[in-house]
Amino acid sequence: MQKNIHRRHDIDALRVLAFALLILYHLGMAYVAEWGWHVKSTYQSEPLQILMLAVNQWRMPLLFLISGAATYFLLAKLGSARFLLRRLRQLLIPLLFGILVIVPPQAYYEALSNGVIEPGYLSFLWQYFTFQPWPAESFAGSHVGFTWNHLWYLPYLLCYTLAIIPVSYFLQTYGPGLGNWLSRFRAWQLLFMPLLPLTLYGLYLFPLFGGINYAVVGDWYTHAQFFTFFLFGYLLVSNEAPWKLLVRLRFFLLIAAPLCFCLFLLFDRVLEEDIIPGQSLIQLIVIYANRWFWLLTVLAWGHYCLNRPFTWLPYATEAVYPWYILHQTITVAALFKLKEFSLGPVIEPLLVFLITVIGCLAIHEFIIRRVPLLRLLFGLKAKTPGRVPSLSPANQGV
């Protein structure tokens, strides 16, 4: 397989933008009507569902695909043993710290919103750290006594990090043949071949295991889907040919992806069940075509527009992991406190957004990046005096 290990600024930039989108998406979850979340605003919007649907079909596949791409560079740079040690440090330590310190306020405000507990955070923590089950519906994860909430991405990514090591050995064995195949990639292969495994997952695994359970264990449909996207990212950055093809297809994808979403809405919200032959299978294909075409659109335009050393990129590349860990706790706390003031459907979400951004910026800039222990707890590399953070995806935290 061709070793393509030069810097990919577009992968770095897309990673930053994907996590920025995640912050906006979680803010939207507080205001979208009929969708449950940890703390809901009294101002909820039904039209917001369409915008949220347009994003939630591909936002997490994009993150896992980008993580797979970053893994390719990191494995090539470090080798398997050093790669594994670094990823264990970058994923396990922030996950444990997040569960114990960052996420509990979310569970506290959710339990307060649900009327399960009385105010008093220290009393809540005293019970929370017994790790015993709570009354039903106290907060997400209350049935097991604790939660990782938005940090669920980290244990899933850890699973795929462990799985990719033996896969990489297999790919090295068949590298030349795979590299030659990728070099001869045709448009129809890039557009349609990935739909086959995804559709098979929908046909056979989803009926057995359902959608994501956020618990890792027994989540086989989710693992099959997300690891496939992770592997796609790993393979795509190993060869330049698919990216040249993506750039050539970028205008086609800019039309095809919205059309796929229109078809998705047609099946999801307009057509009644079983009114055309094979409707369930056609709907499955539309779901995964919509997901894959949007991913390709983001990758194509990202590679075309973002593959350059932007001055903001080194700082943002370092900041994105702490922002990811912090943002949802700040959002939930800000929303809970602001709800009592009845600020209206414009002022309230704007203030929650500003508090989230300013809070993440201030905590990262003035505390985390300046304190060695906190750098470790938030998954950052040890600070080297005078060193500018690298643009290489090999140095990304997640």
C-alpha positions in Angstrom: 0.0 0.0 0.0 1.4 3.4 -1.0 2.8 5.3 2.0 1.2 8.7 1.9 2.6 10.3 5.0 3.0 14.0 4.0 1.1 16.5 6.0 -2.6 16.7 5.3 -3.8 20.1 6.5 -7.4 19.4 5.2 -7.7 16.4 7.6 -6.6 18.7 10.5 -9.0 21.4 9.5 -11.9 19.0 8.9 -11.4 17.6 12.4 -11.6 21.0 13.9 -14.7 21.9 11.9 -16.3 18.5 12.7 -16.0 19.1 16.4 -17.2 22.7 16.0 -20.3 21.2 14.3 -20.7 18.8 17.3 -20.8 21.7 19.7 -23.6 23.4 17.6 -25.4 20.1 17.3 -25.5 19.6 21.0 -26.8 23.1 21.5 -29.5 22.3 18.9 -30.5 19.2 20.9 -31.7 21.5 23.7 -34.1 23.3 21.4 -35.3 20.7 18.9 -38.8 19.6 19.5 -39.7 15.9 20.3 -36.1 14.8 20.7 -34.9 13.9 24.2 -31.8 15.4 25.8 -30.2 16.0 29.2 -31.8 19.4 29.8 -34.4 20.8 27.4 -35.2 24.5 26.9 -38.8 25.6 27.2 -38.4 27.1 23.7 -38.5 24.2 21.2 -38.6 24.2 17.5 -40.1 21.6 15.1 -38.5 23.1 11.9 -35.1 22.7 13.6 -35.7 18.9 13.2 -35.0 19.1 9.5 -31.7 20.9 10.0 -30.7 18.4 12.7 -31.7 15.5 10.6 -29.5 16.8 7.7 -26.5 16.7 10.0 -27.0 13.8 12.3 -26.9 11.2 9.5 -23.2 11.8 8.8 -21.6 13.9 11.7 -20.4 10.9 13.7 -19.3 8.8 10.7 -17.2 11.9 9.7 -15.5 12.0 13.1 -14.7 8.3 13.0 -13.5 8.5 9.4 -11.2 11.4 10.3 -9.9 9.5 13.3 -9.1 6.6 11.0 -7.2 8.9 8.7 -5.3 10.3 11.7 -4.5 6.7 12.8 -2.9 5.9 9.5 -0.4 8.8 10.0 0.3 8.0 13.6 0.9 4.3 13.0 3.3 5.1 10.1 5.2 7.5 12.4 5.4 5.5 15.6 4.9 1.8 14.9 2.4 -0.4 16.7 3.8 -0.4 20.2 4.4 3.3 20.6 1.1 4.0 18.8 -0.8 1.9 21.2 0.8 3.4 24.3 0.1 7.0 23.1 -3.5 6.2 22.2 -4.1 4.6 25.6 -2.8 7.7 27.3 -4.7 10.1 25.0 -8.0 8.2 25.3 -8.2 6.4 28.7 -6.9 9.2 30.9 -9.3 11.9 29.6 -12.2 9.4 29.6 -11.6 8.5 33.3 -11.1 12.2 34.2 -14.2 13.2 32.3 -16.4 10.5 34.0 -15.2 11.6 37.4 -14.9 15.3 37.1 -16.3 16.8 33.9 -19.5 14.9 33.2 -21.1 14.7 36.8 -22.5 18.2 36.6 -24.5 17.2 33.5 -26.0 14.3 35.4 -26.8 16.6 38.4 -28.6 19.2 36.3 -30.5 16.4 34.4 -31.6 14.8 37.6 -32.7 18.2 38.9 -34.7 18.8 35.7 -36.4 15.5 36.1 -37.3 16.2 39.7 -35.5 13.2 41.1 -33.2 15.0 43.5 -33.1 18.1 45.7 -30.6 20.9 45.0 -27.1 20.3 46.4 -24.2 19.3 44.2 -22.0 17.9 47.0 -24.8 15.6 48.2 -25.3 14.5 44.6 -21.6 13.7 44.3 -21.6 11.8 47.6 -24.2 9.4 46.2 -22.9 9.5 42.6 -19.5 8.2 43.6 -21.0 5.1 45.3 -21.6 4.0 41.6 -24.9 2.4 42.6 -28.0 2.5 40.4 -30.3 5.6 40.7 -34.1 5.7 40.3 -35.2 5.1 36.8 -34.8 8.1 34.4 -32.7 10.1 36.8 -30.1 10.8 34.1 -28.5 9.1 31.2 -26.8 6.0 32.6 -28.5 6.2 35.9 -29.3 2.5 35.7 -25.6 1.7 36.1 -24.9 4.5 38.6 -22.6 6.7 36.4 -22.4 8.1 32.9 -19.9 9.3 30.3 -22.5 11.2 28.2 -20.9 12.9 25.2 -17.6 11.2 26.0 -19.0 7.9 24.6 -17.0 8.6 21.5 -13.7 7.8 23.4 -14.4 4.2 24.4 -15.7 3.4 20.9 -12.6 5.0 19.4 -10.4 3.0 21.8 -12.0 -0.2 20.5 -11.2 0.7 16.9 -7.7 1.7 17.9 -7.1 -1.8 19.3 -8.7 -3.4 16.3 -6.7 -1.5 13.7 -3.3 -2.8 14.8 -3.9 -6.4 13.5 -5.8 -5.0 10.6 -2.7 -2.9 9.7 -0.5 -6.0 9.6 -2.9 -7.6 7.2 -3.0 -4.5 5.0 0.8 -4.4 5.0 0.9 -8.0 3.7 -1.5 -7.1 0.9 -0.3 -3.5 0.6 1.0 -3.5 -3.0 -2.2 -5.0 -4.4 -4.5 -2.7 -2.4 -2.4 0.3 -3.3 -2.6 -0.6 -7.0 -6.4 -1.0 -6.7 -6.8 2.3 -5.0 -4.7 4.0 -7.6 -7.1 2.7 -10.3 -10.2 3.7 -8.3 -13.2 4.6 -10.5 -15.9 7.0 -9.7 -18.6 4.3 -9.5 -16.5 2.4 -7.0 -15.9 5.3 -4.8 -19.6 6.3 -4.9 -21.3 3.0 -4.6 -19.1 0.2 -3.3 -19.2 1.3 0.3 -23.0 1.2 0.2 -22.9 -2.6 0.1 -21.5 -3.3 3.6 -23.5 -0.5 5.1 -26.7 -1.8 3.6 -25.9 -5.3 4.8 -25.4 -3.9 8.4 -28.9 -2.3 8.1 -30.5 -5.5 6.8 -29.0 -8.0 9.3 -27.5 -6.2 12.3 -29.8 -3.4 13.0 -32.9 -5.6 13.4 -30.9 -7.7 16.0 -29.1 -4.9 17.9 -30.9 -1.7 17.1 -29.3 1.7 17.1 -26.5 3.0 19.2 -26.7 2.1 23.0 -23.7 4.3 24.1 -22.6 1.4 26.3 -20.0 -0.2 23.9 -21.0 -3.7 25.0 -23.5 -5.5 22.7 -23.6 -2.6 20.3 -22.7 -4.6 17.2 -24.6 -2.7 14.6 -22.9 0.5 15.7 -19.5 -1.0 15.9 -19.8 -2.5 12.4 -20.9 0.9 11.0 -18.4 3.1 12.8 -15.4 0.8 12.4 -16.2 0.6 8.7 -16.0 4.4 8.5 -12.8 4.4 10.6 -11.3 1.9 8.2 -12.4 3.9 5.2 -10.5 6.9 6.6 -7.4 4.8 7.2 -7.5 3.5 3.6 -8.4 6.7 1.8 -5.4 8.7 3.1 -3.0 5.9 2.2 -3.2 6.8 -1.5 -3.6 10.1 -3.3 -5.7 8.8 -6.2 -9.1 8.8 -4.4 -8.6 12.4 -3.4 -7.9 13.5 -6.9 -11.1 11.7 -7.9 -13.0 13.4 -5.1 -11.9 16.8 -6.3 -13.1 16.0 -9.8 -16.5 14.9 -8.4 -17.0 17.8 -6.0 -19.7 19.6 -8.1 -21.5 16.4 -8.8 -21.5 15.6 -5.0 -22.7 19.1 -4.2 -25.9 18.2 -6.2 -26.1 14.5 -5.3 -25.9 14.9 -1.5 -28.9 17.3 -1.2 -30.9 15.1 -3.6 -30.2 12.1 -1.4 -31.4 14.0 1.6 -34.6 14.9 -0.2 -35.1 11.2 -0.9 -34.4 10.5 2.7 -37.1 12.9 3.9 -39.5 11.5 1.3 -39.2 8.0 2.8 -38.9 9.2 6.4 -41.7 11.7 6.5 -43.9 11.5 3.5 -44.5 8.0 2.2 -46.6 5.6 4.1 -45.1 2.1 4.8 -45.2 -0.6 2.1 -46.8 1.3 -0.6 -44.2 0.4 -3.3 -42.5 -3.0 -3.8 -39.3 -3.4 -1.9 -39.8 -0.1 -0.1 -37.9 -1.1 3.1 -34.8 -2.1 1.1 -34.9 1.0 -1.1 -35.2 3.1 2.1 -32.2 1.5 3.6 -30.1 2.1 0.5 -31.3 5.8 0.5 -30.3 6.2 4.1 -26.8 4.9 3.5 -26.4 6.7 0.2 -27.4 10.0 1.9 -24.8 9.3 4.6 -22.0 8.4 2.3 -22.6 11.1 -0.3 -22.6 13.8 2.4 -19.3 12.4 3.7 -17.8 12.4 0.3 -19.0 16.0 -0.3 -17.3 17.2 2.9 -14.1 15.3 2.1 -14.0 16.6 -1.5 -14.6 20.2 -0.7 -12.4 20.0 2.4 -9.5 18.7 0.3 -10.1 21.3 -2.4 -10.4 24.3 0.0 -8.6 23.4 3.2 -5.4 21.6 2.3 -3.1 24.5 3.1 -1.3 25.7 6.3 -3.8 28.1 7.8 -2.3 30.3 10.6 -5.2 29.4 13.0 -4.8 25.6 12.4 -1.9 24.7 14.9 -3.8 26.4 17.8 -7.1 25.0 16.9 -5.7 21.5 16.4 -4.5 21.5 20.0 -7.6 23.2 21.4 -10.2 21.0 19.9 -9.8 18.0 22.2 -10.2 20.0 25.5 -13.1 21.9 23.9 -14.8 18.6 23.0 -14.4 17.3 26.6 -15.6 20.6 28.2 -18.3 21.9 25.9 -21.4 19.9 26.8 -21.1 20.4 30.6 -20.9 24.1 30.0 -23.8 24.1 27.7 -26.0 22.0 30.1 -25.1 24.2 33.1 -25.6 27.4 31.2 -29.0 26.3 29.9 -30.2 25.1 33.3 -29.3 28.4 34.9 -30.7 30.6 32.1 -34.1 28.8 31.8 -35.5 30.6 34.9 -35.1 34.0 33.3 -37.4 33.3 30.3 -35.2 35.2 27.9 -37.0 34.1 24.7 -36.1 31.8 21.8 -33.4 34.0 20.4 -31.6 35.5 23.4 -31.4 32.3 25.4 -29.7 30.0 22.8 -27.4 32.9 21.8 -26.3 33.3 25.4 -25.9 29.6 25.9 -23.7 29.4 22.8 -21.6 32.4 23.8 -21.1 31.1 27.4 -20.1 27.7 25.9 -17.6 29.2 23.5 -16.1 31.7 26.0 -16.0 29.1 28.7 -14.1 26.6 26.5 -11.8 29.3 25.3 -11.0 30.7 28.7 -10.5 27.3 30.4 -8.3 25.9 27.7 -6.2 29.1 27.1 -5.7 30.2 30.6 -5.8 27.0 32.6 -5.4 23.7 30.7 -2.6 24.5 28.3 -0.5 26.2 31.0 -0.8 23.4 33.7 1.2 20.2 32.9 -1.1 17.9 34.9 -4.2 19.3 33.2 -2.5 18.9 29.8 -2.2 15.2 30.6 -5.8 14.9 31.9 -7.2 16.5 28.7 -5.1 14.4 26.4 -2.6 17.0 25.2 1.1 16.4 24.7 3.5 17.6 27.3 4.4 21.2 26.6 7.8 21.8 25.0 9.2 25.3 25.4 9.3 27.2 22.1 7.6 24.5 20.1 4.6 25.3 17.9 2.0 22.5 17.7 2.4 20.5 14.6 -0.2 20.5 11.7 0.3 16.8 11.1 -2.7 14.6 11.8 -0.3 12.2 13.5 -0.2 14.5 16.4 -4.0 14.9 17.0 -5.5 13.9 20.2 -8.6 12.1 18.8 
